[in-house]
Amino acid sequence: MGTCIVKQIFYGTLISKNNTEDGESCMYRIYFDREKKQIEVPEGTTILEAERLAGLRPDAPCGGAGTCGKCQVMVKGQILRACQTKIQEDLHVDTAGTSSLEEAVVLTEGFSRPVAFRPGISVHSIELEKTVPGDKRSDWERMLEALEKAGVKDAGHFLPDPELASSLYERIKKGGSWYVVHTDHEILDIRDQKRDYCFAAFDIGTTTLAGYLLDAANGQVLAVESRMNPQAQFGADVIMRADYALACGTRALTECIRRELNDMIGCLAEHARRERTDILQVCAAGNTCMHHLFLGISPASLVHAPYTPALSQSLTLSSVDYGLTIHPRGRLLVLPNIAGYVGADTSACLLAVRPDQKEEITLLLDIGTNGEMILGNRDRLLTCSTAAGPALEGAKIECGMRGTEGAVDHVSFQNGSWHYTTIGDQPAVGLCGSGLLDLTAQLLKHGFLDESGNLNSGQDDPKRFLLVPPELAGNEKGVYLTQKDIREIQLAKAAIAAGIRILMKKLSITEEDIACLYIAGAFGNYMDPVSAGTIGLFPLSLAGRIRPIGNAAGEGAKIALLNADEWRLSGGLAESVEFVELAALPEFQDCFVDEL
């Protein structure tokens, strides 16, 4: 009979392990010093997995493949990659060097067009008549007639509800006025007092989450809440998360996003001094993979040819079935997907901008971990998705980081000197997307980088450009850009630029025919358009026609709640957009290579 006996002191406390039988894994205790959290895990568990199990939110853009170096921790005075370090004993872990999902600033504001306030939920006051002898009408029928008297057309078509019907006798017996909460085809609640109801809208981004609480009486925004998407600990992009879901199941990814949205709902209600049960509807929008993982749908169809969604229609669901604690009979609205990698977030952007109503040709570009675009006007709209990857958000870049304090956000080269600014005016610790774009453009413009992407920094290491030396930085290595980083930027920008060229070719137009370039997302909001045009992310001539629209997906989700006609329209609008599958086009590869 074998044994495993391990001892470790945690803050002065001696802890002994119990013996384990042959064939069973030894259990070790891990103490996260900074968070003052302790967890017991089996032998062979990685520190990254232990962080997840302890409820921490490590940032692991490579999904634990050991390639990004963002999950570094300190153990016994050594800096280790958490994803590559297996636990063989009790450990103290300092996560000071780990990128956190708690720190980044999330863009919540966005452009939106005005819409008439006609929500899909109404509240009507009625008087419930008492039963008289000889009246064969049921309590439910008399309530529906009372609704029609209150001005509700076709109230007789409301679906019968046994649970609500069973409460009508006592309500009728009590008498007085009652408030009926209903959609156009079902009754959600009957109350003796009028409540201040509200709605909640969410943009479920690959990297960030944005939530909005709206007053159901007038559509005003009552509170805003934002977070980093906790699924980032399983990988920076949708492919990594889909692969994780196929290998390990969707449960971990689904539960963590539902838990996060539910917590955001609580914060929104608290900020607005409302109750959770006052929220009658939630609308969610996200790219196809985020949509599937939130709903608990396997993303298998997205990662295998021909890359189609498992479900694309707009949905009206019971919120309680998806982990959202709002009104017990509250509804969850999910906007439709358009195609395999053109998701509900793009449908939401369509609602926010409505290019289908415009005579002039516009290009709508959402630059994130996946790059979606829509080109056209009221006569014809085309869409495609490009595998831009997370490089422009700082992932896969050696000194890349999210837009948090200390991130270099803008760079310029003037009179032979380099200048930069950082978020929060803090010492530089890395490059966020806008800083990465500026630095690359300036290197190209001033001859440190040629058109093919070859870097010659003129410094000690010609394949590495040092922007901020260690003695001036907020870290030990300084801030720099490598040749490998340049290649990652080339791949991202070439995918987007090639997608734009292919769509223009399909519509038989040139860049001069595009009246406006709408750029959605945080990256588009903070980037320098000239820098983007300089490196060829899109035609430079469009730099003067750019209109940043911020979190347009969140605005579209709000519109779906504010106007029931817009919500119903979203399904047809998504179907009307023509999808161009770039991977199936022989010319795309040539175009992509040209754009490198």
N, C-alpha and C positions, 0 to 999 in steps of 0.2 A: 504494500500500500504506500504510494508516494505522497509526499506532503510539499506544501509551499508556504513558508513562513517568512513574512516581510515586515519590517518595522521602520517607521519614519516619524520624526517629530514635526508636528504642525503647530506652530505658535505655542510651543511649550507643552503640548499634549502628546503623550506617547500613544501611538496607535498600533495595535497588533492585528495581523491578518489571521483569519481562521484557516485551518488546514483545508485543502481541497483534495478531492479524490482524483485518482488517475483518470485521465480523459477529460477532466474539466479544466477550464482556463483559470489561471491565477487572476485574482482581482486586485487592482492597485488603486490607490487614492491619489487624485491629482488636485492640488490646491492652486487656484488662480489668485496670486497675491493681490494684484491691482483691484480685482472685482470682489475679493474676499468670498470666493465661492469654492466649494469642494464637491468633487464627484468621484464615484468609484466606477472603474471601467475594466473590462477584461484585458489581459495581456495581449499585446499586438495591436491594440487600438491606436490610431495616430492621435497626436495632440490636437490636430484640426477637428477630428471626429469628437474628441473629448470636449472641445470648446462648444461644438454644436449641441452635444448632449447636455452641457451645463447651462444652456440657454444664452450663451454669448453669441455675438454676431460677427464672427471673423469675416473679413473680406477676402475671398479666394477666387479671383477672376479666372484662373485656369481650371477651377473645379477640383483642385487637389492633385493635378498632374505633375506638380513640382517645377513648372516652367516660368511662373511669373514672379516668384520671390516676394509676394505681398503679404504672406502669412507668417513672417518671421517672428519668433518669440525668443526670450532669454531663459535658458535653463542651465543652472550651475555655472553661470558666467559665460556660457557659450551662446552665440546666436544661431538658431536652428530654424529650418523650414518646418512649420507645424505639420504640414501635409505629408512630409517624408520621414517624420520622426515617430517611430513606434514605441509605445510605452512598455518598458520592461521592469519598472520599479515605481515606487511612490515618488512623486515629483512635485516641486514648487515650480510654477510657470509664471513668468512675467510677460504679459502681452503688450508691453509698451511699444515694441517695434511693429506691431500688427496694425494694418489698416483696418479701421472700424467702419461699420455701416451706420454709425450713429452721427457722424460728423458733417456730412456734406449738406450744402444748402440746396434745396429742391425748388425748382421754378414752379409756381402755382398760378401765376397770372397769364392770361392769354387773350388774344383778339377774339371777339365774338360779335356776330351781327344781332341786332335787336329782333326779338320774336314776340308775337302776341302771347300773353299769359293765359293759356288754356290747358291747365294740367289734366292728367288722366284720372285724377281723384277729386271728388267733390263731397261737400258736406251740406246736407239739407235738414232743416228743422221740420218735424212732423208732429201731429197729434194722433195718438193711437186710440181708435174708437173702442169702447167697451162692447163686449158681445151682448146681443139681445136675443131672446128666444125666437126661434124660427129662422135665424140667419145661419145659413149653411157654410158661409165663407170661413176659411181657416184663418188663424191669426196671421199667418204669412201673407195671405191674399189681401187682408185688410191693411196690412202694413204697406204693401205695394201700391194699393189704391191711395193711401195717404201720401206716398211719395209722388204719385202722379198729380195729386192736388197741389203739391208743393212745387210743381213745375218740372218734374223729371219725366221726360218723354220715354215712352216704351218701357216703363218700370216693370211691366208684366213679364219682360224677357229676362229679368234677373234670375240667375241660377238659384234654385232652392238650396237652403243651407240648414241641415238638421240641427246643428249646434246652436245657431242663432235663433232658429225657430223655437227651440226648447225654452229659450229665455223670455219669449214674448208674453206668455201668460202673466208672469210676475210684473213685467213692465206695464202691461195694459191695466192690471189690477192697481198699480201704483198711480197711473194717470199722469197728466202733465205733458210737457214738451219733451221730445227726444231728438237726438241728433244722429242722423244716419250717414255713415261714411261709406262711399261706394265708388267703384269704377264704372265704366259704361256697360258692364255685364255681370258684376257681382257686388254683393254687399260685404264690406270688410268689418264693420263694427256698428254698434248702436249704443249711444251714451246718453246719460241724463244731463250732462254738462258739455258745453262746447269747449274743445281743447285747441291749443295752438300747435297744429300739426306741422310737420316739416318733411323734407326729402333729403337724401344724401347722394352725391355723385362722386364716382371714383375713376381716376385714370390709373390703371394698373400697368405701369411701365416696367420694362426689363430691369432698369436700374433704380427708378424712383417711383414712389406712390404719392398721389395727390388726392385729397378728399375735401369735399365742400358740403356744408349744411345749408339748405335753402328753406326759406319760409314758405309753407304751402299756401299761405293766404295771399302773397304778393310776389313771390319769386326772389326776394332779396336774399343775398348771401349773408348768413348769420355767423358762420365760422369757417375757417380754413385750417387744414392739418396736412402735414407732409412728412414723409419718412423715406428711408432707403428701403428698397425691396429686400426682405430678409432671404429671399431665394438666392441672392448673390453669393452666399456662402457655398452654394452648390455649383457655381460657375458664373462667369460674367455675361455670357451670351446664351441665346435660346437653344443653340445646338448642344452645348454642354449640359444644360438642365434637362433637355429632352433625353439625352443619352443617359443621364443619371436616372431619370424616371423609368426608362426601359430596363436598366440594369437592376434597379432597387425598388421599383414601383413608384407610383405618384404620391403615395401617402404623405411622406415628409414634406414635399414641395407644396402639396395642396393644403395641408394643415397649417404650415407656417404662414402662408399668404392669407388664409381665412382668419387665422388668429390675429394677424396684424391689422387687417381691415376692421375686424370687430373691435379691436382696441382703439383704432382711430375713430370709430363711431362713438365710443364712450367719451373720448376726448372732445370731439366735435360737440356732442350734447352738453358736456360740462362747460365748455367755453361759452356756449349760447344760453346756458341756464335752462336747458330743456331736458326732458326725460327721454331715454332711449325709446320707450314705448310710444312717444309722440311721432316717431319717424315711420311713415307709411310706405315709402318707396325708396329703393336704392337702385341707382343705375350704374353699371360698371362697363368700362371699355378697356381693352388691352389688345396687344398683338395676338396672333392666333395661338402661339404657344402659351402665353400668359393666360389667355381665355381658357384653353383646355386644362391647364394645370389648376386654375382656380375652381373650375367646375368638376375637377377630378377625372377628367377624360385623358386617356392615354394619348401621348403625342406621337404614337407609332406611325400614323399615316402622314405626319409632317416630315419625318426623317427618312422615309422610304419613298422611292419613285412610285407614282408621279407627284408626290408632295401635296396632297390635298387635305383639307380640314376634315376631321371626323364629323363636325357639325358646323354649319354656317348661318343658319336662320337666326333671326332675332328671337329672344326668349323672354317669357314672363314666368317666373318661378316663385316658389315659396321661399322667403328669405331664411326661415328657420332651418330649412334643409341644407343650407350652405354655410352654416355656422355664424350667421349674422343675427345678433340679438337686437331686434327693433320691436315694433308692434307685433304681437303674436301672429297676426294674420297679414303682416307686411309682405310686400312684393319685391322681388328682385328682377330688374329689367337688364338684359344683356344685349348690347348692340350686335349687329350681324358681322360676321367675317365676310371678306370679299373673295379671297383665294388663299392658297396655301400659306404664304407668308405676307399677305396683305390682310390685316386683321380688323378687329372691331375698333381699334384706335384710329385707323384710317377712315372707317365709317363715321366716327365721331368728328374727325377733322372735316370731312365732307359736310356734315351738318353745320359746323362752325363757319365754314367759308362759302359753301354752296356754289362751286364753280359751274355747276350745271345750269345756273340761272344767268350766267354772264355771257355777253356777246364776245368780249375780248378773250384771247387765249391766255390762260394762266398756268403756271407750274407750281404745284404744291409739293414741297419736299420736307420730309420728316427724317432728320438725321439723328439716329440713335445707334444702338447696337445692331439694329437692322435698319436699312435705308429704304423707306417706301416713298413713292412719288406718284402724283396724278397730273397728267397733262391734258389740256383741252379746254372746251367751252360747252355751251349748251347744246351744240350739235353733236359732239362726240367727246367722250372722256376715256383715256387709256391709263392703266396703272401697271406698275411692276414693283418688284422688291429686289433689292441688291444685298448681297452678303457683305455689308460694310465692315462688320466685326466691331469689337469694342475699342479699337485703337484710338479713335477720336475722342473717347471718354477717358483715356489714360491707361486703359488695360493693355497688356502686351508691350508697353513702353517701359524701359528700364527705370526711368525716373518719373513715369506717368502716375497720376493720382486724380482723384475726383476733385470737384471744385470746393475744397475746404480751405480753412485758414493756412496760409503759407504756400499755397499753390501759385506758381507763376501764371498769371492770366493774360498778360500782354507783353510783347517784346518789340523793340525797335533798334535800329542801327543808324546812328547819326554822328557825322563828323569823326568817323573812325572809332566810335565808342558804342558799346552795347548798353542798352537801358532796358529795364523791366519793372513791372509792378507785380505785387502779390495780393491775394485776397486777404483782407484784414490788415494790410501793411505789416505782415509778420515776416520774419526771416524765411527765405525761400527753402522749401523742402522737396519740391517736385514741380512737374508741369501738368496743368489740366488741359482740356481740349483746346480752348482758345489760345492759350500760351504756346501750345504745341504747334498750332496752325501758324501763328505769327513767326515763331522761331524758324520753322521750315521755310516760310515765304521769304524771310529776310536772308537766310542762308543762300537761297536760290537767287534772289535779286542781286546780292553782292558778291556772287561768284564762288562761294564756299561749297556750293552744291550745283552739279550740272543737271541738265534736263533728264538724263537717264537715272538720276538719283544717287550718283557717286559722290560721296562726301570727302572733301579735303579741307579740314578745319584750319590748317596752317599752324596747329598746335603740336605738342609733343607726340600725341597720338592722332594722326590725321584722320582716322576713322571714328573719332569721338570729339564732339564739340563741347567744351566746358563753358557753360554760361555763368554759373555761380560757383566760385571755388569753395572748398570746405570751410575755410576760415570765415567766410561771409554768410554761409548757409546755416540753416537751422538743423542740419544733420551732419554726419561725419564724412559723407562722400561728395557733397556738393550737388549741383543740378547740371545735368548734361544730356546730350542727345547722341545716340550711336548710329552707326551704319545700319544695324539691324532694325533700330527704331524707324529709320527712314523707309526701309522696305515695308514695314507694317503700315506706315502712312500711305505709301504708294498703293498698296493693295486696297485699302479702304477708299481712297479718293478715286482710284481707277474704276472700282465697282460702281460708285455713284455716278461718275461722269459718263461711263459707258451706258448706264441705264437711261440717262437723259438723252444721249445721242440716239439710242435705239428708238425711244418714244417719239422724238422729233422726226426721225426717218419714217416711222409708221404713219405719222400725221402729214408727212410731206411739207414740213415747215422748217424754218431756220430759227436761230436764236433771236433774230430781229423781230420775229412774229410774236414773241412772248411778251405780253404787256406787263406782267408782274410775276415775280418769284416769291411765293409765300414760303417762309422757312419756319417750320414748327420745331418745338423742343428746346431744351436749355442750351444746347450747343449752338443752335442757330441764333438764339437770343443774345449770346455774349460774344460770338466770334466777330472778327473784322471781315466784312465782305470782300474787301480788296485782297486780303491775305488768302481767303478761300479761292478767289478767282485767279490769283497769282500762281497757286500750285495746281490749278486746273480742276478743282472740286466741281466747279460748274463754269460755263463760259464767263470770262472776265467782263464782257460787255453787259452781263446781267447784274453786276454789282450795284449799279445805280438804280435798279428796278426792284430791289429786294424789300420785302416787308416782313420783318420778324413777327410771328403771331403767337410766340410763347407756347403755353400748354393748350393748344387747340383741341386736343383729345378730351381734356377735362371740360373745356367749354362746350364741346359737342354733347358730352354726357349730361351736362346741366340742361342744355336745350331739349334733350329727349324727355326730361322730367317736367320742364316748364310748358311744353306744348305737345299735347297728345297727337296732333296731326303730324308733327315733325317725327315723333317716335314711330308712328305707323309708316311714314314715308321712308324711314331709314332702310327698311328691308328692300323696297323697290329700288331705292337709290343705289344700294350696294350691288344689286343684280344688274343694273344698267351700265355699270362701269366695265369696260372691256379689259380683261387681264392679259398681259403679255408675259409669257413664261420665257425669260431670258435664256435659261439653260437649254431650251429646246431650239434656239435660233443659232444656226451655223455661224452667222456673222457676229454674234456677241463675243465669242472668244477673241476674234481678231480685233474687234473694237476695244475690248478690255486691255489687250496687250498694247494697243496704240496709246491708250490713256495712261499706261504705266510711265 
